[in-house]
Amino acid sequence: MEAPLLGTVPAWIWVGSAVVAIPVLGVLAAVAYELTKERPALVVKERGTRLELWHSPRQPARTDLVIVPVATDQMLVAGSALWVRGATADQAQRDADPHAPRNPGEAVLVSGAPGRFKRTALAVVMDEQKRWSADWVRQSLLQAVSLGREHGLAEVLLPDWTPDLMRQPRVQDDLFRKQEAERIAPILVQATRSLIGEVAVVRLWIRDAAVFPVYRDLLNTRAPAQAVAA
């Protein structure tokens, strides 16, 4: 018995096959996405805030507010601040210029990057000589979040501030960056924990593989009861 030619198969069979296949393909696509999508390395849930630690070369997720450190002159010239300048096509810098200078401990809201983050907060953590302190970090973070809350911004992304705040020798190898992170990360993590209860989501985003273990160990040590691998 010869197999029927494709042209002789009734249309209702093709339609029925498609109706059955489309949901199946949808389920398979959803499963594939769940298996391959990036996830936070660590999650801490406390007082209504979800604190996530991310290790990724790319921005981990769309967010409402990105907070980066600057000096009193409001210049976005290094590290995460320079990344924001590029992501916003220099608009963040143009917005910041009229606000300079600002005092350490303050914060300013400027433009975000459409499709990536709604607004940027410039946290003034350094003085004119690029000196910074734990108090200025905490005060400026809290003010940045307060300004964001006034605009309905509930999810915060904090890129690693090590490149912004570390010393700038001619040679910067993995060991040097790790040592600088060991000096900077405890202060940033402690200031970040002051945001718990203030916003819905805080994401700490670490790109540097040499620096990431420093943040992971700090969060595991300071919140072992709440920290879970994602």
C-alpha positions as CSV (number, residue, x, y, z in Angstrom):
1,M,0.0,0.0,0.0
2,E,1.5,3.3,-1.1
3,A,1.7,6.2,1.4
4,P,-0.6,9.1,0.5
5,L,0.9,12.0,-1.1
6,L,1.2,15.2,1.0
7,G,-1.1,17.0,-1.4
8,T,-3.8,14.5,-0.7
9,V,-3.8,14.8,3.1
10,P,-6.9,16.7,4.2
11,A,-6.5,20.2,5.5
12,W,-8.1,19.4,8.8
13,I,-5.3,17.0,9.6
14,W,-2.7,19.7,9.1
15,V,-4.6,22.1,11.2
16,G,-5.1,19.6,14.0
17,S,-1.4,18.7,13.9
18,A,-0.5,22.3,14.2
19,V,-2.9,22.9,17.1
20,V,-1.3,20.0,19.0
21,A,2.3,20.9,18.1
22,I,2.3,24.6,19.0
23,P,1.6,24.1,22.8
24,V,4.2,21.3,22.9
25,L,6.8,23.5,21.2
26,G,5.9,26.3,23.7
27,V,6.5,24.0,26.7
28,L,9.8,22.8,25.2
29,A,11.0,26.4,24.7
30,A,10.0,27.4,28.2
31,V,11.9,24.4,29.6
32,A,15.0,25.3,27.6
33,Y,14.8,28.9,28.8
34,E,14.6,27.8,32.4
35,L,17.6,25.5,32.0
36,T,19.8,28.1,30.3
37,K,18.9,31.4,31.8
38,E,21.3,33.1,34.2
39,R,20.5,33.0,37.9
40,P,21.9,34.8,41.0
41,A,24.7,33.0,42.7
42,L,23.3,33.8,46.1
43,V,20.0,35.1,47.5
44,V,19.3,36.7,50.9
45,K,15.7,37.4,51.9
46,E,15.2,39.6,54.8
47,R,12.5,42.1,56.0
48,G,10.8,42.2,52.7
49,T,13.9,42.7,50.6
50,R,15.5,40.2,48.2
51,L,19.3,40.7,48.1
52,E,20.9,38.9,45.1
53,L,24.5,38.4,44.3
54,W,25.3,38.0,40.6
55,H,28.4,37.0,38.8
56,S,28.0,37.7,35.1
57,P,29.8,39.6,32.3
58,R,26.5,41.2,31.3
59,Q,24.0,43.2,33.2
60,P,22.0,40.5,34.9
61,A,18.5,41.8,34.6
62,R,16.5,44.9,33.7
63,T,16.1,47.1,36.8
64,D,14.7,50.4,38.0
65,L,17.8,52.1,39.4
66,V,21.5,51.7,39.0
67,I,23.7,53.3,41.7
68,V,27.3,54.2,40.9
69,P,29.9,56.1,42.9
70,V,31.3,59.5,42.0
71,A,33.3,62.3,43.5
72,T,32.1,65.8,44.3
73,D,32.7,66.9,40.6
74,Q,30.0,64.3,39.4
75,M,32.4,63.0,36.7
76,L,31.7,59.5,35.4
77,V,35.3,58.5,34.6
78,A,36.1,55.0,36.0
79,G,34.6,51.6,36.7
80,S,30.9,51.3,37.0
81,A,30.4,55.0,36.6
82,L,32.1,54.9,33.2
83,W,30.0,51.9,32.3
84,V,26.8,53.9,33.0
85,R,28.2,56.8,30.9
86,G,28.5,54.5,28.0
87,A,25.2,52.7,28.5
88,T,23.4,56.0,28.5
89,A,25.3,57.4,25.5
90,D,26.8,60.1,27.7
91,Q,23.3,61.4,28.8
92,A,24.0,60.6,32.4
93,Q,27.1,62.8,32.4
94,R,25.2,65.7,30.7
95,D,22.5,65.4,33.3
96,A,25.0,65.4,36.1
97,D,27.1,68.4,35.0
98,P,24.6,71.1,36.2
99,H,24.5,69.5,39.7
100,A,28.2,69.7,40.3
101,P,29.7,70.1,42.8
102,R,27.8,68.1,45.5
103,N,28.9,67.2,49.0
104,P,30.0,63.7,50.0
105,G,27.1,61.7,51.3
106,E,24.6,63.1,48.8
107,A,23.1,61.6,45.7
108,V,21.7,62.8,42.4
109,L,19.2,61.1,40.0
110,V,20.1,61.3,36.3
111,S,19.0,59.5,33.1
112,G,19.0,55.7,32.7
113,A,19.4,53.5,29.6
114,P,16.1,52.6,27.9
115,G,15.4,48.9,28.1
116,R,18.1,48.3,30.7
117,F,17.5,50.6,33.7
118,K,15.1,53.5,34.2
119,R,17.3,55.9,36.1
120,T,20.9,56.3,37.4
121,A,21.7,57.5,40.9
122,L,25.1,59.1,41.4
123,A,26.3,58.4,44.9
124,V,28.8,61.1,46.0
125,V,31.2,58.9,48.1
126,M,34.5,60.7,47.3
127,D,35.7,64.2,48.0
128,E,37.8,66.5,45.8
129,Q,41.0,64.4,46.4
130,K,39.1,61.1,45.6
131,R,39.1,60.1,49.3
132,W,36.1,58.1,50.4
133,S,34.7,56.8,53.7
134,A,32.2,54.2,54.9
135,D,29.9,56.9,56.2
136,W,29.7,58.6,52.9
137,V,29.0,55.3,51.1
138,R,26.1,54.5,53.5
139,Q,24.7,58.0,53.5
140,S,24.8,58.4,49.7
141,L,23.3,54.9,49.1
142,L,20.4,55.7,51.5
143,Q,19.8,59.0,49.8
144,A,19.9,57.4,46.4
145,V,17.3,54.9,47.3
146,S,15.1,57.6,48.9
147,L,15.2,59.6,45.7
148,G,14.4,56.5,43.7
149,R,11.5,55.7,45.9
150,E,10.0,59.1,45.2
151,H,9.9,58.1,41.6
152,G,8.5,54.6,42.2
153,L,11.8,52.8,41.6
154,A,11.8,49.6,43.7
155,E,14.6,47.5,42.2
156,V,18.2,48.5,42.6
157,L,21.3,47.3,40.8
158,L,24.7,47.9,42.4
159,P,27.7,47.1,40.2
160,D,30.9,46.3,41.9
161,W,32.5,49.5,43.0
162,T,36.0,48.1,43.3
163,P,37.2,49.6,40.0
164,D,35.8,53.0,41.0
165,L,37.4,53.2,44.4
166,M,40.6,51.2,44.2
167,R,44.1,52.7,43.9
168,Q,45.2,53.0,40.3
169,P,48.7,51.5,39.9
170,R,50.2,50.8,36.5
171,V,49.9,47.1,36.9
172,Q,46.5,45.6,38.0
173,D,46.6,41.8,38.1
174,D,44.1,39.5,39.6
175,L,45.8,39.4,43.0
176,F,45.9,43.2,43.2
177,R,42.2,43.5,42.3
178,K,41.3,40.8,44.9
179,Q,43.3,42.6,47.6
180,E,41.5,45.9,46.8
181,A,38.1,44.2,46.8
182,E,39.0,42.8,50.3
183,R,39.4,46.4,51.4
184,I,36.3,47.9,49.6
185,A,33.8,45.1,49.5
186,P,33.1,44.8,53.3
187,I,32.1,48.5,53.3
188,L,29.9,48.2,50.3
189,V,28.2,45.0,51.6
190,Q,27.6,46.6,55.0
191,A,26.1,49.7,53.3
192,T,24.0,47.5,51.0
193,R,22.6,45.7,54.0
194,S,21.3,49.1,55.3
195,L,19.0,49.1,52.2
196,I,17.2,45.9,53.5
197,G,13.6,46.9,54.3
198,E,13.9,50.0,52.1
199,V,13.5,48.5,48.6
200,A,12.1,45.3,47.2
201,V,15.2,44.0,45.3
202,V,18.9,44.8,45.5
203,R,21.2,43.1,43.0
204,L,25.0,43.2,43.6
205,W,26.6,42.6,40.2
206,I,30.2,41.4,40.1
207,R,31.8,40.9,36.7
208,D,35.4,40.2,37.8
209,A,36.1,36.5,38.5
210,A,39.0,37.5,40.8
211,V,36.7,39.7,42.9
212,F,33.5,37.6,43.0
213,P,34.6,35.2,45.8
214,V,35.2,38.1,48.1
215,Y,31.6,39.2,47.9
216,R,30.3,35.7,48.1
217,D,32.2,34.9,51.2
218,L,31.1,38.2,52.9
219,L,27.4,37.5,52.2
220,N,27.7,33.9,53.4
221,T,29.5,35.0,56.5
222,R,27.2,37.9,57.4
223,A,23.8,36.3,56.7
224,P,24.3,32.5,56.8
225,A,20.8,31.8,58.0
226,Q,19.2,33.7,55.1
227,A,21.7,33.1,52.3
228,V,20.8,30.4,49.8
229,A,22.3,29.3,46.5
230,A,19.9,30.2,43.7
